Amino acid sequence: MCSMWTYALSAGPLKGLLLRYLLRGRTLPEMSEHNAVRLGLILRLTPGIPYALQNIILGSIGMRFRDYLLVSIPTTSLWTACFVITGGAIFKGQLGWAITGIVILIVVILATRMWSRKNPADVG
């Protein structure tokens, strides 16, 4: 729910304020729906980018809400499942499940890197 609020605020009432203060007069390139989805996937699958910042970026670029949900729900679910499996297994001392969770995380990271190299982001 919170992610939808940050998206809705950055796509709606706060969009002008965000663009004015963050871009300082520069303009965002026009994005097609396909490029917005690609950027959303890259943001969601790249580890280390704060989640709230991802929501603000996706709302500010004008990504449609349907596309936002279609990108966000599966990718966030995958990351969450991997971390829960790994963390729970570590605390319970179940080495097999911990290794499984870590392997899935590594596969997701490697697949993201391979996909981004194969499909260079032409965002604009």
C-alpha positions as CSV (number, residue, x, y, z in Angstrom):
1,M,0.0,0.0,0.0
2,C,2.7,2.5,0.9
3,S,4.4,2.0,-2.4
4,M,1.2,2.9,-4.3
5,W,0.9,6.1,-2.2
6,T,4.4,7.2,-3.1
7,Y,3.8,6.4,-6.7
8,A,0.4,8.2,-6.7
9,L,1.8,11.3,-5.0
10,S,4.8,11.5,-7.4
11,A,2.6,10.9,-10.5
12,G,-0.1,13.3,-9.3
13,P,-0.1,16.3,-7.0
14,L,3.6,16.3,-6.2
15,K,4.9,15.8,-9.8
16,G,5.3,19.4,-10.6
17,L,7.1,20.2,-7.4
18,L,9.4,17.2,-7.7
19,L,10.3,18.0,-11.3
20,R,10.8,21.7,-10.6
21,Y,13.2,21.2,-7.6
22,L,15.0,18.0,-8.7
23,L,15.5,18.8,-12.3
24,R,16.1,22.5,-11.9
25,G,14.8,23.6,-15.2
26,R,15.9,20.6,-17.2
27,T,13.2,18.4,-18.8
28,L,12.7,14.7,-18.8
29,P,12.8,12.9,-22.1
30,E,9.5,11.6,-23.4
31,M,9.2,7.9,-22.7
32,S,7.3,5.3,-24.6
33,E,5.3,2.7,-22.6
34,H,7.9,0.1,-23.6
35,N,10.8,2.1,-22.3
36,A,9.0,3.0,-19.1
37,V,8.5,-0.7,-18.4
38,R,12.1,-1.4,-19.2
39,L,13.3,1.3,-16.9
40,G,10.9,0.0,-14.2
41,L,12.3,-3.5,-14.5
42,I,15.8,-2.2,-14.3
43,L,15.0,-0.1,-11.2
44,R,13.2,-3.0,-9.5
45,L,15.8,-5.7,-10.2
46,T,18.9,-3.6,-9.4
47,P,19.9,-4.1,-5.8
48,G,20.7,-1.1,-3.6
49,I,18.3,1.5,-5.0
50,P,15.9,2.7,-2.1
51,Y,12.4,1.4,-2.7
52,A,10.7,4.8,-2.1
53,L,13.1,6.4,-4.6
54,Q,12.1,3.8,-7.2
55,N,8.4,4.6,-6.7
56,I,9.1,8.3,-7.0
57,I,11.1,7.9,-10.2
58,L,8.5,5.6,-11.8
59,G,5.7,8.0,-10.9
60,S,7.6,11.1,-12.1
61,I,8.4,9.6,-15.5
62,G,4.7,9.1,-16.2
63,M,4.6,5.3,-16.1
64,R,1.0,4.1,-16.3
65,F,-0.4,2.6,-13.0
66,R,-1.2,-0.7,-14.7
67,D,2.4,-1.0,-16.0
68,Y,3.7,0.0,-12.6
69,L,1.8,-2.8,-10.9
70,L,2.7,-5.4,-13.5
71,V,6.4,-4.5,-13.0
72,S,6.4,-4.0,-9.3
73,I,4.4,-6.9,-7.9
74,P,6.3,-9.8,-9.5
75,T,9.8,-8.3,-9.0
76,T,9.1,-7.2,-5.4
77,S,7.6,-10.6,-4.6
78,L,10.6,-12.4,-6.0
79,W,13.1,-10.3,-4.0
80,T,11.0,-10.7,-0.8
81,A,10.6,-14.4,-1.2
82,C,14.4,-14.8,-1.7
83,F,15.3,-12.7,1.4
84,V,12.6,-14.4,3.6
85,I,13.8,-17.9,2.6
86,T,17.4,-17.0,3.2
87,G,16.9,-15.1,6.4
88,G,14.6,-17.6,7.9
89,A,16.8,-20.5,7.1
90,I,19.9,-18.7,8.5
91,F,18.1,-18.1,11.9
92,K,16.8,-21.7,12.0
93,G,20.2,-23.1,11.1
94,Q,18.9,-24.8,7.9
95,L,21.9,-24.6,5.7
96,G,20.2,-26.1,2.6
97,W,17.4,-23.5,2.5
98,A,19.9,-20.7,3.2
99,I,22.0,-21.8,0.2
100,T,18.9,-22.1,-1.9
101,G,17.8,-18.6,-1.2
102,I,21.3,-17.2,-1.8
103,V,21.5,-19.1,-5.1
104,I,18.2,-17.7,-6.2
105,L,19.3,-14.2,-5.4
106,I,22.6,-14.7,-7.3
107,V,20.6,-16.1,-10.3
108,V,18.3,-13.1,-10.3
109,I,21.2,-10.6,-10.1
110,L,23.1,-12.4,-12.9
111,A,20.0,-12.7,-15.1
112,T,19.4,-9.0,-14.6
113,R,22.9,-8.1,-15.7
114,M,22.8,-10.4,-18.7
115,W,19.5,-9.0,-19.7
116,S,20.7,-5.4,-19.4
117,R,23.8,-6.1,-21.4
118,K,21.7,-7.8,-24.1
119,N,19.1,-5.0,-24.2
120,P,21.0,-1.7,-23.6
121,A,18.6,0.8,-22.1
122,D,17.7,3.4,-24.7
123,V,15.5,5.4,-22.3
124,G,14.2,8.4,-24.2
